[in-house]
Amino acid sequence: MHYWSKSNIWNFADDTRQCPAWRRKIGWHGKGRKELERTAQCHCGALKVITSGEPVQVYLCHCQSCQRRTGSVAHCGSRWLKSQIRIEGDHKIYTRKGDSGFSPRWHFCPNCGSNVFTESDRAPDLCIITVGSFADPNFPAPTASIYEESMHSWFGLSTVSHHFAQGSPRDARGFPINH
């Protein structure tokens, strides 16, 4: 954690220079740092999830359910505390029993059909937001890979430090342990 002292804070109220792009991007406002906000949205932009701070975890899931749901070889998800998110726009819900044995609720845009976020009784304090919905190439890289028993053999995982043949281990609240 970085602590800001008065000597190293650029006070924009007293300065006529324009705010540097990197400071605008992280929500810098002169008197201290604001929580980083990111917006995930569906393809048409009608459903949005605004996050504050950093995700609890970023991961890849290779289960067959995620492969079919995304139409891709893996799902890249970000786990957030529900207190960190704000949802804007209408959404529909699709539920089915997942490979974990739980029944996640996938929330998608009723207009374009994009899945933007998921919630489950397995971890009631968490919300999963699809990383692709942020469309941000600077989003944190995944640090865990789950259901690798279903992973395509040619799929490379250079940023992942935790590997699991099936789902990731959880604490009593349903939070992933190795994140």
ZAVO-104149 format. One record per residue: residue number from 1; residue in one letter; x, y, z negated of N, C-alpha, C in turn. Coordinates in steps of 0.2 Angstrom, whole numbers. Each point is the difference from the previous one (the first is absolute). Layout:
BEGIN
- n, res, n_xx, n_yy, n_zz, ca_xx, ca_yy, ca_zz, c_xx, c_yy, c_zz
- NUM, A, X, Y, Z, X, Y, Z, X, Y, Z
...
This chain:
BEGIN
- n, res, n_xx, n_yy, n_zz, ca_xx, ca_yy, ca_zz, c_xx, c_yy, c_zz
- 1, M, 4, -6, 0, -4, 6, 0, 4, 6, 0
- 2, H, -1, 5, 4, 4, 6, 0, -4, 6, -4
- 3, Y, 4, 3, -4, -3, 6, -4, 2, 6, 4
- 4, W, -4, 5, 0, 1, 6, 4, 2, 5, -6
- 5, S, 5, 4, 1, 2, 5, -4, -2, 7, 3
- 6, K, 0, 5, -4, -2, 7, 3, 5, 2, 6
- 7, S, 6, -2, -1, 5, 2, 4, 0, -3, 7
- 8, N, -3, -6, 0, 0, -3, 7, -7, -1, 3
- 9, I, -4, 4, -2, -7, 1, 3, 0, 6, 4
- 10, W, -2, -1, 7, 0, 6, 4, -7, 3, -1
- 11, N, -1, 6, -2, -6, 3, -2, -3, 3, 7
- 12, F, -5, -3, 3, -2, 3, 6, -4, 7, -1
- 13, A, -3, 1, -6, -3, 6, -1, 5, 6, 0
- 14, D, 6, -1, -1, 5, 5, 0, 5, 0, 6
- 15, D, -2, -4, 5, 4, -1, 5, -4, 1, 7
- 16, T, 3, 4, 5, -3, 1, 6, 1, -6, 5
- 17, R, 5, -4, -1, 1, -6, 4, -6, -4, 0
- 18, Q, 0, -4, 6, -6, -5, 1, 2, -6, -4
- 19, C, -5, -4, -3, 1, -6, -3, 3, -5, 5
- 20, P, 6, -3, -2, 2, -5, 5, -4, -6, 1
- 21, A, 0, -3, 6, -5, -5, 2, 0, -6, -5
- 22, W, 6, -2, -3, 1, -6, -4, -4, 2, -7
- 23, R, 0, 6, -2, -3, 2, -6, -8, 0, 1
- 24, R, -2, 2, 6, -7, 0, 1, -3, -7, 1
- 25, K, 4, -4, 2, -2, -7, 1, -1, -4, -7
- 26, I, 4, 2, -5, -1, -4, -6, -4, 4, -5
- 27, G, -3, 6, 2, -5, 4, -4, 4, 4, -5
- 28, W, 5, 3, 2, 4, 5, -4, -3, 6, 0
- 29, H, -1, 3, -6, -4, 7, 0, 4, 5, -4
- 30, G, 6, 0, -1, 4, 5, -3, 1, 0, -7
- 31, K, -5, -2, -4, 0, 0, -7, 1, -7, -3
- 32, G, 1, -4, 4, 1, -7, -2, -3, -5, 6
- 33, R, 1, -6, -1, -3, -5, 5, -7, -2, -1
- 34, K, -4, 0, 5, -7, -2, 0, 1, -8, 1
- 35, E, -5, -4, -2, 0, -7, 1, -1, -1, 8
- 36, L, 4, -4, 3, 0, -2, 7, -7, -2, 2
- 37, E, -3, 3, 5, -6, -2, 2, 1, -3, 7
- 38, R, -4, -6, 2, 0, -3, 6, -7, -1, 2
- 39, T, -1, 0, 7, -7, -2, 2, 0, -6, 5
- 40, A, -4, -5, -2, -1, -6, 4, -6, 1, 3
- 41, Q, -1, -1, 7, -6, 0, 3, -2, -5, 5
- 42, C, -6, -1, 2, -2, -4, 5, 2, 3, 7
- 43, H, -1, -4, 5, 2, 2, 7, -4, 6, 2
- 44, C, -6, 1, -1, -4, 6, 2, 0, 6, -5
- 45, G, 3, -2, -6, 1, 6, -5, -6, 1, -5
- 46, A, -5, -4, 1, -6, 1, -4, 1, -2, -7
- 47, L, 4, -6, -1, 1, -2, -7, 7, 1, -2
- 48, K, 1, 3, -6, 7, 2, -2, 0, -2, -7
- 49, V, 7, -1, -2, 2, -2, -7, 6, 5, -1
- 50, I, -1, 4, -5, 5, 5, -2, 3, -3, -6
- 51, T, 7, -1, 0, 4, -2, -6, 4, 5, -3
- 52, S, 1, -1, -7, 5, 5, -3, 6, -5, -3
- 53, G, 6, 3, 0, 5, -4, -3, 3, -5, 5
- 54, E, 3, -5, -3, 3, -6, 4, -4, -6, -1
- 55, P, 0, -5, 4, -4, -6, 0, 4, -4, -6
- 56, V, -5, -5, -3, 3, -4, -5, 5, -5, 4
- 57, Q, -2, -2, 6, 4, -5, 4, -2, 0, 7
- 58, V, 5, -1, 4, -1, -1, 7, 2, -7, 2
- 59, Y, -4, -3, 4, 1, -7, 1, -2, -3, 7
- 60, L, 2, -5, 2, -2, -4, 6, -4, -6, -2
- 61, C, -5, -2, 3, -4, -6, -1, -1, -4, 6
- 62, H, 2, -6, 0, 1, -4, 6, -6, -5, 0
- 63, C, -5, 0, -5, -5, -5, 0, -4, 0, 6
- 64, Q, -3, -6, 2, -4, 0, 6, -6, 4, 0
- 65, S, -3, 2, -6, -6, 4, 0, 2, 7, 2
- 66, C, 6, 3, -3, 3, 6, 3, 2, 0, 7
- 67, Q, 2, -5, 2, 2, 0, 7, -6, 0, 5
- 68, R, -5, -3, -2, -7, 0, 4, -3, 7, -1
- 69, R, 0, 3, -6, -3, 6, -1, 3, 6, 3
- 70, T, 7, 0, 0, 3, 5, 4, 2, -1, 7
- 71, G, -1, -6, 2, 2, -1, 7, 8, 0, 1
- 72, S, 3, 0, -5, 8, 1, 0, 3, -6, -4
- 73, V, 6, -1, 1, 4, -5, -4, 0, 0, -7
- 74, A, -1, 7, -3, 0, 1, -7, -4, 6, -1
- 75, H, -2, 1, -7, -3, 6, -2, 5, 3, -4
- 76, C, 1, 7, 1, 4, 4, -5, -4, 4, -4
- 77, G, 0, -1, -6, -5, 3, -5, 4, 4, -5
- 78, S, -3, 5, -3, 2, 4, -6, -5, 0, -5
- 79, R, 3, -2, -6, -5, 0, -6, 1, 6, -4
- 80, W, -6, 3, -2, -1, 6, -3, -4, -1, -6
- 81, L, 1, 4, -6, -5, 0, -5, -6, 4, 3
- 82, K, -6, -2, -2, -6, 3, 2, 0, 8, -2
- 83, S, 3, 1, -5, 0, 7, -3, 5, 4, 5
- 84, Q, 3, -3, 4, 5, 4, 5, -4, 2, 7
- 85, I, -6, -3, 1, -3, 1, 6, -6, 4, 0
- 86, R, -2, 3, 6, -6, 3, 1, -3, -2, 7
- 87, I, -6, -2, 0, -3, -3, 6, -5, 5, 3
- 88, E, 1, 1, 7, -4, 5, 3, -3, -3, 7
- 89, G, -7, 0, 0, -3, -3, 6, -4, -7, -1
- 90, D, -4, -1, 4, -4, -6, -1, 4, -6, 2
- 91, H, -2, -6, -3, 4, -6, 1, -5, -6, -1
- 92, K, 1, -5, 4, -3, -7, -1, 5, -5, -4
- 93, I, -3, -5, -2, 4, -5, -4, -1, -7, 3
- 94, Y, 5, -3, 1, 0, -7, 2, 4, -4, -6
- 95, T, -4, -6, -2, 3, -4, -6, 1, -7, 3
- 96, R, 5, -3, -2, 1, -8, 1, 5, -2, -5
- 97, K, 0, -7, -1, 5, -3, -4, 6, 0, 3
- 98, G, 6, 3, -3, 6, 0, 3, 4, -6, -2
- 99, D, 6, 0, 3, 5, -6, -2, 2, 0, -7
- 100, S, -1, 5, -4, 2, 0, -7, -6, -3, -4
- 101, G, -6, -1, 3, -5, -3, -4, -5, 6, -2
- 102, F, 2, 6, 0, -4, 6, -2, -4, 2, 6
- 103, S, -5, 5, -1, -4, 3, 6, 2, 7, 1
- 104, P, 5, 2, 3, 1, 7, 1, -6, 3, 4
- 105, R, 0, 7, -1, -5, 4, 4, 3, 5, 4
- 106, W, 0, -2, 7, 3, 5, 5, -4, 5, 2
- 107, H, 2, 6, -1, -4, 6, 2, 2, 3, 7
- 108, F, -4, 1, 4, 1, 2, 7, -5, 5, 2
- 109, C, 3, 4, 6, -4, 5, 2, -6, -3, 4
- 110, P, -6, 3, -1, -6, -3, 4, 0, 2, 7
- 111, N, 4, 6, 2, 0, 2, 6, 5, -3, 5
- 112, C, 6, -1, -2, 6, -3, 4, 2, -7, -2
- 113, G, -2, -2, -6, 1, -7, -3, 7, -1, -3
- 114, S, 4, 6, -1, 7, -1, -3, -1, -2, -7
- 115, N, 4, -5, -2, 0, -1, -7, 6, 4, -3
- 116, V, -2, 4, -6, 4, 5, -3, 2, -2, -7
- 117, F, -4, -3, -4, 2, -2, -6, -4, -6, -3
- 118, T, 2, -3, -5, -2, -6, -3, 0, 1, -7
- 119, E, -5, -4, -3, 0, 0, -8, -2, -7, -1
- 120, S, 2, -3, -7, -2, -6, -2, -1, -1, -7
- 121, D, -4, -5, -2, 0, -1, -7, 6, -3, -3
- 122, R, 5, -2, 4, 6, -3, -3, 4, 6, -3
- 123, A, 0, 6, 2, 3, 5, -3, -4, 6, 1
- 124, P, -5, 1, -5, -5, 5, 1, 2, 7, -1
- 125, D, 6, 1, -3, 3, 7, 0, 4, 2, 6
- 126, L, 1, -4, 5, 4, 1, 6, -5, 0, 6
- 127, C, 3, 4, 5, -3, 1, 7, 6, -2, 5
- 128, I, -2, -3, 5, 5, -2, 5, -1, 5, 6
- 129, I, 4, 3, 2, -1, 4, 6, 5, -2, 6
- 130, T, -2, -1, 6, 4, -2, 5, 5, 5, 2
- 131, V, 6, -2, 0, 6, 5, 1, -1, 3, 7
- 132, G, -2, -4, 5, -1, 3, 7, -5, 6, 0
- 133, S, -5, 0, -5, -5, 5, 0, 3, 7, -2
- 134, F, 6, 0, -3, 3, 6, -1, 4, 3, 6
- 135, A, 2, -4, 5, 3, 2, 6, 6, 4, -2
- 136, D, 4, -2, -5, 6, 4, -2, 6, -4, 0
- 137, P, 4, 1, 5, 7, -4, 1, 4, 1, -6
- 138, N, -1, 5, -5, 4, 1, -6, -3, -4, -6
- 139, F, -5, -3, 1, -3, -4, -6, 5, -5, -3
- 140, P, -1, -1, -6, 5, -5, -3, 0, -7, 3
- 141, A, 5, -3, 1, 1, -6, 3, -3, -6, -5
- 142, P, -2, -5, 3, -3, -6, -5, 6, -3, -4
- 143, T, -1, -1, -6, 5, -3, -4, -2, -8, -2
- 144, A, -6, -2, 2, -2, -7, -2, -3, -3, 6
- 145, S, 0, -6, 1, -3, -4, 5, -3, -6, -2
- 146, I, -7, 0, 1, -4, -6, -3, -3, -4, 5
- 147, Y, -2, -6, -2, -2, -6, 5, 5, -1, 5
- 148, E, 6, 0, -1, 5, -2, 5, -1, -7, 3
- 149, E, -3, -4, -4, -1, -7, 3, -4, 1, 7
- 150, S, -4, 5, 1, -3, 1, 7, 3, 5, 4
- 151, M, 6, 2, -2, 4, 6, 4, 3, -3, 7
- 152, H, -1, 4, 5, 3, -2, 6, 8, -1, -1
- 153, S, 3, -5, 3, 7, -1, -1, 4, 5, 3
- 154, W, -2, 4, 5, 4, 5, 3, -1, 7, -3
- 155, F, -4, 0, -6, -1, 7, -3, 6, 2, -5
- 156, G, 3, 5, 1, 5, 2, -4, -2, 5, -6
- 157, L, 4, -1, -5, -2, 4, -6, 6, 3, -4
- 158, S, 3, 5, 3, 6, 3, -2, -1, 4, -6
- 159, T, -6, 3, -2, 0, 4, -6, -3, -3, -6
- 160, V, -2, -7, 1, -4, -3, -5, 5, -3, -5
- 161, S, -1, 1, -7, 4, -3, -5, -4, -6, -4
- 162, H, -6, 0, 1, -4, -6, -4, -4, -4, 5
- 163, H, 1, -6, 0, -3, -5, 5, -4, -5, -4
- 164, F, -6, -1, 2, -5, -5, -3, -3, -5, 5
- 165, A, 0, -6, -1, -3, -5, 5, -7, 1, 0
- 166, Q, -3, 2, -5, -7, 2, -1, -1, 7, -2
- 167, G, -5, 1, -4, -2, 7, -3, 6, 2, -5
- 168, S, 0, 6, -2, 5, 3, -4, -3, -1, -8
- 169, P, 5, -2, -4, -2, -1, -7, -3, 7, -3
- 170, R, -5, -1, -5, -4, 6, -2, 1, 0, -8
- 171, D, -1, 6, -3, 0, 1, -7, -8, -1, -2
- 172, A, -1, 1, -6, -7, -1, -3, -5, 5, 3
- 173, R, 2, 6, 3, -4, 5, 3, -1, -2, 7
- 174, G, 4, -4, 3, -1, -2, 7, 5, 4, 4
- 175, F, 5, 4, -3, 5, 3, 3, 6, -5, 3
- 176, P, 3, 2, 6, 5, -5, 2, 6, 1, -5
- 177, I, 3, -5, -2, 6, 0, -5, 6, 3, 3
- 178, N, 2, -3, 6, 7, 2, 3, -1, 5, 6
- 179, H, -1, 6, -2, -1, 5, 5, 5, 5, -1
